[in-house]
Each structure stands twice: as structure tokens, then as C-alpha cells.
Amino acid sequence: MKCKFWGTRGSITVPGKDTTIYGGNTTCLEITLDSGRKIILDAGTGIRVLGENLLAKKEKVDVTLLLTHIHWDHVLGFLFFKPIFEPTAKISIDGFPTCMKGLTSIFATKRGDGFFPVKFEELKARIQYLDILRHGPMDVDGVVIDTVLLQHPQGGFGFRFREGKKTLVFITDNELTEDAWDGRHPDDYAAFCKDVDILIHDAQFLPEEIVKCRGWGHSDYRATLELARKAHVKKLILFHHDPSRTDDELASLEKMCQDLASRHDSQVDVSIAREGAHFSL
């Protein structure tokens, strides 16, 4: 399994001189299975460049797109995902049950006087909704994909991928709190993430910021590290960076989390997601 970050930011894109290292595009992760099959997690603005990369290979695009939820920063990039305009492209979609509603609504011409010139029905690609994950696990070329509900306004899915003996968990837009809805307590997430090789988890806030942001559906790095420690995760990658966070501030956040792990004698390897970075497991 190979992974590449195409978008690491949360809430809104933030291009500029202060975001060149960790990136300014919103959520998008590309996973390439050992079979060669590509799975895309979320359609934030990072998916635009991914689409250009796929078409540049001069190969038929056949991908699976999984959506965690349908907030703007996770779907707006789909408008500019060039494969949707290619008749030979095939895009299979699944994820949180409202995923198709989210993708089609951004093309809707009934909002205002129309916010986009192209209708969803005019897209050339073969787009199909699988409707599997809301009923249970999904199998893609022998890779088992499980879901967990998110502690986030309007809900969402986190995903766990098992390929052979390797496991990856992707949980963004999730608030780790003792005052959680049923099935979304930190202990529930620890069970879902138990012994995984890599955990990519929302860490948008600093511990001192989370006090004012309760109920927004995001976590601070301290709570995220505690989850990783409790679940005996091997590697933690902090994700969904706050749009106001500069490169220097993100580097400091990474160092603070690493120092905290060291003070707790934790064996968790901590790093922070960078746009364009890739890894294998």
C-alpha cells in the first residue's frame, strides 16, 4: 500500500508564501493498493492536481473515491477533478451515506442563480455509487475497508484499511471528547485503531484553543496523541491543519507533539502531514 497527500489543510484553501511546506489545499489522500488499484479519500481541492497527474499518465482512469463527509472543504475539489469530464474515466463512489448528495449538490443550478456552469448530469465520466460501506465492510482487491462514525457536526466516516498484515486508519474531522455521542467515545476509537501501523488523525487545534472550539468536530494534538498511545499505534500523522497555521507554526506543533510523546515515554512515531509527501506500508 502506497499513500500520497494531495491536500492536508482543513476548512478552506490557503495558498501563499506561509503554506509552501505543509500545503494549502484541502483534504485529499491517494492510496495505491498492491494490486495497482487507486483509492482516493475525500475530494478537497487537492484532488484537482491529482486528477491532472492521473490524466498525464495517458492511462484509463479507474478509481474509487471514498468520502468521509460532505462539508465544503472535502467535496469542492470534485468540480475541478478533470477525469469527471473524460468519457473513458470510471469513478466508483462510496463513503458516508450522504456522499452522493454532497457531490451532486455542488453542481446544483437551483442554488442562487447557479454557482457552477456545468450540471452533474452533463459530466462525461462513468460515475457510480457503490452503496456498500453504510451496510458493512467493503473489499477492494482483497483489501478490507471498515468504517467508524465521526464525532463531527452532521456526522461522517473514518476508514481502516487492512492489506495483508498492514493496517492504515484515516480519521479526519473528529473531536476526541469524553462528552461524545454513542459509539464515538475515545475508547471506541482506540478499539478501532488498535495496533495499526499508521494513524492519520485530525489535530487542527492546540490544547489551549480547543476550549473555545468544543462542538466544532476537531481535535487538538494532545488528545490525538493520547488516542495513538492508548491504541498502541506505531506511527501517528497529524492532519487537517488549521487554515490560519503557518509553516513555522506547524513545525512547532509537530515538535510539541513529539516532545509530549517523549515525556510520556511513548513509542509512537509522530509526524505531520505535508502536501506532496508519500509513504509506503
Protein Blocks (a to p, Z undefined) as FASTA:
>chain_A
ZZddfbfbehiacedjklmmnopadcddddddfkopacdehjafklmmmmmmmmmnopac
ddddddfblcfklmmmmmmmmklmpmkbccddedjfklmmmmmmmmpckgojbjafbdfk
lpmbdcddfklmlnoccdeehiacdddddddehiaadddddehjbccdddehiacdfkbc
ehiafklmmmmmgoiabdcdddfbcfklmmmmgonlpacfklmmmmmmmnopabdcdehi
afklcfklmmmmmmmmmmmmmmnopabdcddddehiacdZZ
